[in-house]
Every structure is written in C-alpha cells, then in structure tokens.
Amino acid sequence: MSKETLTIEVSWPASLAVPEGSTIDIQLWAGNDKAGYSMIDGDFSTPATASPVTLEIPYDSQDLQSHDGTTTWDHFHTSPRLVHGGFIKNIAYAEKISVAQTKGAAWKMALR
C-alpha cells in the first residue's frame, strides 16, 4: 500500500455570496470513468475564506480497490459543496478525473 495526496482546488465567482463561517465540503468516491463505487473515508472540509481554497486529501492505494479486491478503480468522483450552518448553499456539478491525471497537479473545480 502506498500513501498519496490528492489536491483539489475549489474556486467560486466573486458574485457568489459566501457567508462568514462557511466551509467547502466534499465526499470523495473512487470508481471508473462512468461512476463512483467506493467512498473514501474522511471528513474533507476547509473554511471558505477566499477563492480559491485548497483541500489536500490523503488516500491509500487500498482506497482504490473494490470491496472484494477484484478491481482497481482508476477515477475519482466528487462535487464540492458550499456549506453554512449545516445547510448546503451551493454545489459544483459532479466531476470526475483519472487517478493518473492527479499525480503532481491540483484538480481544479468551480462552484457555480
């Protein structure tokens, strides 16, 4: 098993109202190019203080294995959310990226 770090940069337009105390939250899934099948455990959140914000998400190569161990997932799937007071204020469209594309580069996403 090898440890890796996925870097996700989330931005939003200046016209988007971001209340003080807001966070950017994500759920990260591993899967193939069609769908996410296995959620990577963790609380992935960072304060939404200024656009863009960066999340650094540690994962293990084991996180890219199917539950039965027969498949190695080759894509990440997520859709960042702007959250304030427990309520979702805005969400990005669901996006995917190949694991190979994330090596050495940030995954850039935008709230709309």
Backbone torsions as a table, in degrees:
resi	resn	phi	psi	omega
1	MET	NA	136.0	177.7
2	SER	-119.8	145.9	178.6
3	LYS	-92.0	136.3	178.4
4	GLU	-133.3	168.0	174.4
5	THR	-130.5	126.8	174.4
6	LEU	-97.9	126.0	178.2
7	THR	-105.3	124.5	178.0
8	ILE	-120.4	125.7	177.5
9	GLU	-106.8	121.5	-178.1
10	VAL	-114.6	126.7	178.5
11	SER	-121.2	169.0	176.9
12	TRP	-151.5	156.4	-178.7
13	PRO	-69.9	151.4	179.1
14	ALA	-60.7	-25.5	-179.1
15	SER	-75.4	-10.6	-179.7
16	LEU	-80.7	122.6	178.4
17	ALA	-74.0	120.3	-179.9
18	VAL	-117.5	102.8	-178.8
19	PRO	-63.1	146.7	176.9
20	GLU	-57.9	137.8	-179.1
21	GLY	91.0	2.7	179.0
22	SER	-73.4	157.1	175.9
23	THR	-130.5	160.0	168.1
24	ILE	-103.0	121.1	-178.5
25	ASP	-119.4	146.3	174.0
26	ILE	-140.5	155.9	163.4
27	GLN	-111.8	134.4	-178.1
28	LEU	-111.5	130.6	-179.4
29	TRP	-119.6	146.5	170.9
30	ALA	-107.4	143.8	-179.8
31	GLY	-171.1	-152.6	176.3
32	ASN	-108.5	-167.0	-177.4
33	ASP	-71.7	-10.2	-179.1
34	LYS	-98.0	-39.3	-172.8
35	ALA	-156.3	157.9	173.8
36	GLY	-91.5	133.0	-175.0
37	TYR	-117.8	-19.7	-174.4
38	SER	-139.5	119.0	-179.9
39	MET	-78.1	135.6	176.1
40	ILE	-85.6	122.1	-174.8
41	ASP	-67.2	140.3	175.5
42	GLY	150.6	158.5	175.8
43	ASP	-101.8	99.6	-174.6
44	PHE	-103.6	101.5	-174.0
45	SER	-150.7	148.3	174.7
46	THR	-149.4	149.0	178.9
47	PRO	-60.1	139.3	178.3
48	ALA	-92.7	71.7	-175.0
49	THR	-86.9	-40.1	179.3
50	ALA	-156.8	143.9	-180.0
51	SER	-84.9	132.9	-2.1
52	PRO	-88.7	162.7	171.8
53	VAL	-113.9	155.8	-178.5
54	THR	-121.7	132.2	173.6
55	LEU	-111.3	131.4	174.2
56	GLU	-111.1	115.0	-172.2
57	ILE	-112.6	112.8	176.8
58	PRO	-76.0	141.1	173.7
59	TYR	-146.5	162.8	-178.2
60	ASP	-113.6	151.1	178.3
61	SER	-56.5	-26.3	177.1
62	GLN	-63.2	-28.6	178.1
63	ASP	-64.8	-18.3	-178.7
64	LEU	-95.4	11.2	178.8
65	GLN	-102.0	143.8	173.7
66	SER	-66.7	162.3	-177.5
67	HIS	-60.3	-31.5	179.3
68	ASP	-90.1	-1.2	176.2
69	GLY	76.8	9.0	-176.6
70	THR	-93.6	-13.3	-176.2
71	THR	-130.5	138.8	171.7
72	THR	-104.4	118.4	-179.7
73	TRP	-72.9	144.0	-176.3
74	ASP	-121.7	10.3	178.2
75	HIS	-137.4	150.4	169.0
76	PHE	-104.6	149.3	176.8
77	HIS	-133.3	138.8	174.8
78	THR	-164.2	168.6	170.5
79	SER	-148.8	102.0	-178.8
80	PRO	-59.8	149.9	179.6
81	ARG	-127.5	139.5	169.4
82	LEU	-90.3	120.7	-174.3
83	VAL	-122.8	137.4	176.1
84	HIS	-142.8	125.4	178.8
85	GLY	61.2	30.3	179.4
86	GLY	83.6	-0.1	-179.2
87	PHE	-111.7	138.6	176.5
88	ILE	-76.3	123.3	-179.0
89	LYS	-97.4	-28.9	-177.2
90	ASN	-162.1	152.7	-179.6
91	ILE	-141.4	145.0	174.6
92	ALA	-83.6	157.6	172.9
93	TYR	-63.7	147.1	176.7
94	ALA	-60.9	134.2	180.0
95	GLU	-132.1	161.0	177.4
96	LYS	-136.5	156.8	178.1
97	ILE	-151.8	145.2	178.9
98	SER	-73.3	147.3	178.8
99	VAL	-57.4	-39.2	-179.6
100	ALA	-60.4	-36.9	-179.3
101	GLN	-69.0	-21.3	-176.8
102	THR	-85.3	-8.1	-178.6
103	LYS	-71.1	112.9	175.3
104	GLY	78.1	8.1	179.9
105	ALA	-142.3	146.8	178.0
106	ALA	-78.2	143.6	173.8
107	TRP	-86.9	115.1	-176.7
108	LYS	-97.4	126.6	-179.3
109	MET	-132.6	157.8	-179.1
110	ALA	-134.7	135.0	169.3
111	LEU	-73.9	149.5	-178.0
112	ARG	-120.7	NA	NA
